[in-house]
Amino acid sequence: MKRLNEMLNSIIGAVMGAFVLRTLYYIWDFKTHPKFYAMQSAPWYTSLLADGAFTLVVLLICIVIKVIIKEKRKNTK
């Protein structure tokens, strides 16, 4: 169980890190190339919303698994 918990912590960190870095990249790209985003029909942050939804789903799944692990540890002691 400890190894699974550590793996979930790694997944949470990796997903959060990837989301933060991707967000920073999109902000930088929007500031650097505003005319490119002006041609698009959707706002520049639309892909960030999709990335955020994916990140949220992965985080929720990991947190639910961590809570289940915590409850199992509590019940076995």
Backbone as JSON Lines, residues from 0, in Angstrom:
{"i":0,"aa":"M","n":[0.82,-1.2,0.0],"ca":[0.0,0.0,0.0],"c":[0.86,1.26,0.0]}
{"i":1,"aa":"K","n":[1.99,1.19,0.69],"ca":[2.86,2.37,0.75],"c":[3.4,2.7,-0.64]}
{"i":2,"aa":"R","n":[3.75,1.67,-1.39],"ca":[4.28,1.9,-2.73],"c":[3.22,2.5,-3.66]}
{"i":3,"aa":"L","n":[1.99,2.03,-3.54],"ca":[0.88,2.57,-4.33],"c":[0.63,4.03,-3.96]}
{"i":4,"aa":"N","n":[0.7,4.34,-2.68],"ca":[0.52,5.72,-2.22],"c":[1.62,6.63,-2.78]}
{"i":5,"aa":"E","n":[2.84,6.15,-2.78],"ca":[3.95,6.93,-3.34],"c":[3.77,7.13,-4.85]}
{"i":6,"aa":"M","n":[3.3,6.09,-5.52],"ca":[3.06,6.21,-6.96],"c":[1.95,7.22,-7.25]}
{"i":7,"aa":"L","n":[0.91,7.21,-6.44],"ca":[-0.16,8.2,-6.61],"c":[0.34,9.61,-6.36]}
{"i":8,"aa":"N","n":[1.2,9.77,-5.36],"ca":[1.8,11.08,-5.11],"c":[2.62,11.55,-6.31]}
{"i":9,"aa":"S","n":[3.34,10.64,-6.93],"ca":[4.12,10.97,-8.12],"c":[3.23,11.37,-9.29]}
{"i":10,"aa":"I","n":[2.13,10.64,-9.47],"ca":[1.2,10.96,-10.55],"c":[0.58,12.33,-10.32]}
{"i":11,"aa":"I","n":[0.18,12.6,-9.08],"ca":[-0.41,13.9,-8.77],"c":[0.59,15.02,-9.05]}
{"i":12,"aa":"G","n":[1.82,14.85,-8.63],"ca":[2.85,15.86,-8.87],"c":[3.14,16.07,-10.35]}
{"i":13,"aa":"A","n":[3.2,14.97,-11.09],"ca":[3.5,15.07,-12.51],"c":[2.37,15.75,-13.27]}
{"i":14,"aa":"V","n":[1.14,15.39,-12.95],"ca":[0.0,15.98,-13.66],"c":[-0.12,17.47,-13.33]}
{"i":15,"aa":"M","n":[0.06,17.8,-12.07],"ca":[0.0,19.22,-11.67],"c":[1.13,20.01,-12.32]}
{"i":16,"aa":"G","n":[2.34,19.45,-12.31],"ca":[3.47,20.13,-12.93],"c":[3.28,20.34,-14.41]}
{"i":17,"aa":"A","n":[2.78,19.31,-15.09],"ca":[2.54,19.43,-16.53],"c":[1.48,20.49,-16.81]}
{"i":18,"aa":"F","n":[0.43,20.54,-15.99],"ca":[-0.61,21.54,-16.19],"c":[-0.08,22.95,-15.97]}
{"i":19,"aa":"V","n":[0.7,23.14,-14.93],"ca":[1.27,24.48,-14.66],"c":[2.2,24.91,-15.78]}
{"i":20,"aa":"L","n":[3.08,24.01,-16.21],"ca":[4.02,24.36,-17.28],"c":[3.29,24.62,-18.61]}
{"i":21,"aa":"R","n":[2.28,23.82,-18.9],"ca":[1.53,24.03,-20.14],"c":[0.77,25.36,-20.09]}
{"i":22,"aa":"T","n":[0.23,25.7,-18.92],"ca":[-0.46,26.97,-18.76],"c":[0.5,28.13,-18.98]}
{"i":23,"aa":"L","n":[1.68,28.04,-18.38],"ca":[2.68,29.11,-18.56],"c":[3.09,29.23,-20.02]}
{"i":24,"aa":"Y","n":[3.22,28.09,-20.71],"ca":[3.56,28.14,-22.13],"c":[2.47,28.81,-22.95]}
{"i":25,"aa":"Y","n":[1.2,28.47,-22.69],"ca":[0.1,29.09,-23.43],"c":[0.03,30.6,-23.18]}
{"i":26,"aa":"I","n":[0.25,31.0,-21.96],"ca":[0.25,32.44,-21.66],"c":[1.38,33.13,-22.4]}
{"i":27,"aa":"W","n":[2.57,32.54,-22.37],"ca":[3.71,33.13,-23.07],"c":[3.44,33.19,-24.57]}
{"i":28,"aa":"D","n":[2.9,32.09,-25.13],"ca":[2.64,32.04,-26.57],"c":[1.57,33.07,-26.96]}
{"i":29,"aa":"F","n":[0.56,33.25,-26.12],"ca":[-0.48,34.24,-26.4],"c":[0.1,35.65,-26.37]}
{"i":30,"aa":"K","n":[0.98,35.91,-25.42],"ca":[1.6,37.25,-25.34],"c":[2.55,37.49,-26.51]}
{"i":31,"aa":"T","n":[3.19,36.42,-26.99],"ca":[4.16,36.55,-28.07],"c":[3.49,36.64,-29.44]}
{"i":32,"aa":"H","n":[2.43,35.89,-29.66],"ca":[1.76,35.84,-30.96],"c":[0.27,36.16,-30.84]}
{"i":33,"aa":"P","n":[-0.1,37.35,-30.46],"ca":[-1.52,37.66,-30.27],"c":[-2.33,37.64,-31.58]}
{"i":34,"aa":"K","n":[-1.7,37.97,-32.7],"ca":[-2.44,37.99,-33.98],"c":[-2.86,36.59,-34.41]}
{"i":35,"aa":"F","n":[-2.03,35.6,-34.09],"ca":[-2.38,34.22,-34.42],"c":[-3.65,33.81,-33.68]}
{"i":36,"aa":"Y","n":[-3.76,34.18,-32.43],"ca":[-4.94,33.81,-31.64],"c":[-6.15,34.67,-32.0]}
{"i":37,"aa":"A","n":[-5.92,35.85,-32.55],"ca":[-7.04,36.7,-32.97],"c":[-7.76,36.09,-34.17]}
{"i":38,"aa":"M","n":[-7.06,35.3,-34.98],"ca":[-7.67,34.67,-36.15],"c":[-8.58,33.51,-35.77]}
{"i":39,"aa":"Q","n":[-8.39,32.93,-34.62],"ca":[-9.18,31.77,-34.21],"c":[-10.56,32.2,-33.72]}
{"i":40,"aa":"S","n":[-11.52,31.33,-33.91],"ca":[-12.88,31.66,-33.48],"c":[-13.06,31.45,-31.98]}
{"i":41,"aa":"A","n":[-12.28,30.54,-31.4],"ca":[-12.39,30.26,-29.96],"c":[-11.39,31.12,-29.2]}
{"i":42,"aa":"P","n":[-11.67,31.42,-27.95],"ca":[-10.7,32.18,-27.15],"c":[-9.41,31.39,-26.97]}
{"i":43,"aa":"W","n":[-8.34,32.11,-26.68],"ca":[-7.02,31.48,-26.59],"c":[-6.92,30.48,-25.45]}
{"i":44,"aa":"Y","n":[-7.74,30.6,-24.46],"ca":[-7.64,29.74,-23.28],"c":[-8.54,28.51,-23.35]}
{"i":45,"aa":"T","n":[-9.15,28.26,-24.48],"ca":[-10.05,27.12,-24.61],"c":[-9.33,25.8,-24.38]}
{"i":46,"aa":"S","n":[-8.14,25.64,-24.92],"ca":[-7.4,24.39,-24.71],"c":[-6.98,24.25,-23.25]}
{"i":47,"aa":"L","n":[-6.77,25.36,-22.58],"ca":[-6.44,25.3,-21.15],"c":[-7.62,24.77,-20.34]}
{"i":48,"aa":"L","n":[-8.83,25.1,-20.75],"ca":[-10.0,24.58,-20.05],"c":[-10.09,23.06,-20.19]}
{"i":49,"aa":"A","n":[-9.8,22.56,-21.37],"ca":[-9.81,21.11,-21.59],"c":[-8.7,20.45,-20.78]}
{"i":50,"aa":"D","n":[-7.51,21.05,-20.78],"ca":[-6.41,20.52,-19.98],"c":[-6.75,20.54,-18.5]}
{"i":51,"aa":"G","n":[-7.39,21.6,-18.06],"ca":[-7.78,21.71,-16.66],"c":[-8.8,20.66,-16.27]}
{"i":52,"aa":"A","n":[-9.74,20.38,-17.16],"ca":[-10.74,19.33,-16.88],"c":[-10.08,17.96,-16.78]}
{"i":53,"aa":"F","n":[-9.15,17.68,-17.68],"ca":[-8.42,16.41,-17.63],"c":[-7.63,16.31,-16.34]}
{"i":54,"aa":"T","n":[-6.94,17.39,-15.97],"ca":[-6.15,17.41,-14.74],"c":[-7.05,17.18,-13.53]}
{"i":55,"aa":"L","n":[-8.18,17.82,-13.51],"ca":[-9.11,17.68,-12.4],"c":[-9.61,16.24,-12.27]}
{"i":56,"aa":"V","n":[-9.93,15.6,-13.38],"ca":[-10.4,14.22,-13.35],"c":[-9.31,13.29,-12.81]}
{"i":57,"aa":"V","n":[-8.09,13.45,-13.29],"ca":[-6.99,12.6,-12.83],"c":[-6.75,12.83,-11.34]}
{"i":58,"aa":"L","n":[-6.75,14.08,-10.9],"ca":[-6.53,14.37,-9.49],"c":[-7.64,13.79,-8.61]}
{"i":59,"aa":"L","n":[-8.87,13.9,-9.05],"ca":[-9.98,13.34,-8.27],"c":[-9.87,11.82,-8.15]}
{"i":60,"aa":"I","n":[-9.51,11.16,-9.23],"ca":[-9.34,9.71,-9.19],"c":[-8.22,9.33,-8.21]}
{"i":61,"aa":"C","n":[-7.09,10.03,-8.28],"ca":[-5.97,9.74,-7.39],"c":[-6.35,10.01,-5.93]}
{"i":62,"aa":"I","n":[-7.05,11.08,-5.68],"ca":[-7.43,11.41,-4.31],"c":[-8.41,10.37,-3.75]}
{"i":63,"aa":"V","n":[-9.36,9.92,-4.57],"ca":[-10.29,8.89,-4.12],"c":[-9.54,7.61,-3.77]}
{"i":64,"aa":"I","n":[-8.58,7.22,-4.6],"ca":[-7.8,6.02,-4.33],"c":[-6.99,6.21,-3.04]}
{"i":65,"aa":"K","n":[-6.42,7.4,-2.84],"ca":[-5.66,7.66,-1.62],"c":[-6.55,7.59,-0.37]}
{"i":66,"aa":"V","n":[-7.77,8.07,-0.47],"ca":[-8.7,7.99,0.67],"c":[-9.05,6.54,0.97]}
{"i":67,"aa":"I","n":[-9.27,5.75,-0.08],"ca":[-9.56,4.32,0.11],"c":[-8.39,3.63,0.79]}
{"i":68,"aa":"I","n":[-7.17,3.94,0.36],"ca":[-5.98,3.35,0.96],"c":[-5.88,3.75,2.43]}
{"i":69,"aa":"K","n":[-6.14,5.0,2.72],"ca":[-6.08,5.48,4.1],"c":[-7.1,4.76,4.98]}
{"i":70,"aa":"E","n":[-8.3,4.56,4.46],"ca":[-9.34,3.86,5.22],"c":[-8.97,2.39,5.44]}
{"i":71,"aa":"K","n":[-8.37,1.76,4.43],"ca":[-7.94,0.37,4.58],"c":[-6.85,0.26,5.65]}
{"i":72,"aa":"R","n":[-5.9,1.2,5.64],"ca":[-4.85,1.2,6.66],"c":[-5.44,1.38,8.05]}
{"i":73,"aa":"K","n":[-6.41,2.25,8.16],"ca":[-7.03,2.52,9.45],"c":[-7.78,1.28,9.95]}
{"i":74,"aa":"N","n":[-8.45,0.57,9.06],"ca":[-9.23,-0.6,9.44],"c":[-8.35,-1.79,9.79]}
{"i":75,"aa":"T","n":[-7.17,-1.89,9.22],"ca":[-6.29,-3.04,9.49],"c":[-5.5,-2.86,10.79]}
{"i":76,"aa":"K","n":[-5.42,-1.67,11.3],"ca":[-4.64,-1.45,12.53],"c":[-5.41,-1.77,13.75]}
